[in-house]
Amino acid sequence: MSVSDDNPDFEALLNYLKQNCGYDLTLYKRASLMRRFQRRMQQLRIDNYPNYLQYFQGHPEECTSLLDTILINFSGFFRDRDCWEYLANNIIPQILTNKQPQEKIRVWSAGCAYGQEVYTLVMLLVERLGIEQYLQRVQIFATDVDEDALKQARQASYTEHEVIGIPNELLSKYFEKTEQRYVFLSKLRSTIIFGRHDLAIDAPMSKIDLLVCRNVLIYFNAQTQATVLVRFHFALTDKGFLFLGSAESMTSNKHVFIPVSLKHRIYAKGQNLTIDDHLLIRPQTRNKKALDPLATQIRIWQTAFESSPFPQLVVDRNGCLMMTNKQASILFNLQSSHLEAPVRDLEIGQIVNFLTLMRQLHRDRRPLTLKNVEWKSDYGTNCLDIHITPISDPNHTLIAANLTFIDVTRYTGIKDELESSNFKLASLTQELQLTKDTLNTTYQELESTQKELETVHQEIQLLRQGFHNN
Ligand SMILES: C[S@@+](CC[C@H](N)C(=O)[O-])C[C@H]1O[C@@H](n2cnc3c(N)ncnc32)[C@H](O)[C@@H]1O
């Protein structure tokens, strides 16, 4: 088999995967992709792409095995140690200097594989900030396209061989040893949100101070690399930093990022984006020619929706999921395959009855709010206020609803504390009243005893007088 860029059989296979497995491998470099396909086909003793396509049609589970061969999850703690040292000594202090003392710090590890990169970041940040400040201020997003890798990353459990790169003092400080495995401290894991995110397709995160994307871009073709870098530019705050892998360089998009240390592959944000660049930010927007005003406006609205810091969903009038932004996808564990699915079949369907909701919106035609709705997820229990806005067509027919979720867990916690303090205060007041009543009774008893004593005294006096008179 020849390794070429222009092989119709191979392209047909990639298109089949795009339609049926939800993975768009057309965006990856052909030469290395073909080598990996061939490796898998050799294992199955299949010698050409059309036969492999036929095999796929009869074995849908083959998608997972192929992706295991293609998505190389190799990673390691402190991989390229000198780069991490540079980050710890020069970049993290700079990020902290740029912030107010209590301001949040947002970090994104994109293509985090089994989590070693994320936990390396956590150790460096805790070393610099101290545990308390770290827990209060840092939020880490750890994403990968590979669900299995994410599952392992969440477990944070590594073999003796895998932790070799970690200096001993950090290993004993940040890991618990259980049955020959080292598990990263769960207390520190609470600040990490793991989620599936396809860099080639999905919209980026926003307001990120440090974006670590190492050894991922090398797999993409030049055009996809350029698109992803523009999205990274959008994701970063103006003073944010991008940290790439040692084998990666900024061949295109030179204006978008400027090197801070080329040797360590650390970049700062460069020039502002052009309108053409902006069009590359939203998911799957690669057609630069589509610049008519309406399309541009729709893209701007969509980008605003996708990059909102609050989780948001749009559900159609039949209760099927139409749109979801990144924050909602992470919170409710939503994937692109869930689009158009009835919401009652998804996890989010457990907390909101969408058909009842649509009936109410249809009847009342005004926004409504569901207060203090409890949502239990891998990350704990959240209390949410859900703001629901009806979306109607020009004839005022209800076509969909927009749902925005505001996390009120902290507020609810404070309210509960206040209620319990009020309750304590009421029972203390009651106790005080009781003590006052008891005191009153005792006082009255004392008074009547005193009166009795006076009477006895008078009687004694009278007896004495009688005695003397006799
Ligand atoms: C070689 S690992 C790098 C892991 C880690 N960043 C490091 O440098 O040690 C590449 C990772 O990129 C992920 N990946 C590949 N294509 C991706 C995509 N389109 N979006 C997000 N992650 C992707 C793979 O699943 C894999 O976990």
The ligand as an SDF file (V2000), in Angstrom:
LIG
                    3D

 27 29  0  0  0  0  0  0  0  0999 V2000
    0.5120   12.0900   22.8120 C   0  0  0  0  0  0  0  0  0  0  0  0
   -0.8490   12.4800   23.8130 S   0  0  0  0  0  0  0  0  0  0  0  0
   -0.2820   13.9020   24.6650 C   0  0  0  0  0  0  0  0  0  0  0  0
   -0.6250   13.8850   26.1220 C   0  0  0  0  0  0  0  0  0  0  0  0
   -0.1000   15.0680   26.9170 C   0  0  0  0  0  0  0  0  0  0  0  0
   -0.6030   16.2990   26.4270 N   0  0  0  0  0  0  0  0  0  0  0  0
    1.3990   15.0910   26.9370 C   0  0  0  0  0  0  0  0  0  0  0  0
    2.0230   15.8480   26.2150 O   0  0  0  0  0  0  0  0  0  0  0  0
    1.9890   14.2900   27.6850 O   0  0  0  0  0  0  0  0  0  0  0  0
   -2.0040   13.1280   22.6350 C   0  0  0  0  0  0  0  0  0  0  0  0
   -3.4320   13.2390   23.1780 C   0  0  0  0  0  0  0  0  0  0  0  0
   -4.1640   14.0410   22.2760 O   0  0  0  0  0  0  0  0  0  0  0  0
   -5.4730   13.5210   22.2160 C   0  0  0  0  0  0  0  0  0  0  0  0
   -6.1170   13.9750   20.9620 N   0  0  0  0  0  0  0  0  0  0  0  0
   -5.9380   13.5410   19.7080 C   0  0  0  0  0  0  0  0  0  0  0  0
   -6.7640   14.1840   18.8630 N   0  0  0  0  0  0  0  0  0  0  0  0
   -7.4770   15.0700   19.6280 C   0  0  0  0  0  0  0  0  0  0  0  0
   -8.4940   16.0250   19.3440 C   0  0  0  0  0  0  0  0  0  0  0  0
   -8.9600   16.1810   18.1060 N   0  0  0  0  0  0  0  0  0  0  0  0
   -8.9990   16.7510   20.3680 N   0  0  0  0  0  0  0  0  0  0  0  0
   -8.5580   16.5710   21.6460 C   0  0  0  0  0  0  0  0  0  0  0  0
   -7.5960   15.6850   21.9650 N   0  0  0  0  0  0  0  0  0  0  0  0
   -7.0630   14.9410   20.9710 C   0  0  0  0  0  0  0  0  0  0  0  0
   -5.2660   12.0240   22.2500 C   0  0  0  0  0  0  0  0  0  0  0  0
   -6.4390   11.3320   22.6330 O   0  0  0  0  0  0  0  0  0  0  0  0
   -4.1530   11.9140   23.2730 C   0  0  0  0  0  0  0  0  0  0  0  0
   -4.6490   11.6960   24.5570 O   0  0  0  0  0  0  0  0  0  0  0  0
  1  2  1  0
  2  3  1  0
  2 10  1  0
  3  4  1  0
  4  5  1  0
  5  6  1  0
  5  7  1  0
  7  8  2  0
  7  9  1  0
 10 11  1  0
 11 12  1  0
 11 26  1  0
 12 13  1  0
 13 14  1  0
 13 24  1  0
 14 15  1  0
 14 23  1  0
 15 16  2  0
 16 17  1  0
 17 18  1  0
 17 23  2  0
 18 19  1  0
 18 20  2  0
 20 21  1  0
 21 22  2  0
 22 23  1  0
 24 25  1  0
 24 26  1  0
 26 27  1  0
M  CHG  2   2   1   9  -1
M  END
$$$$
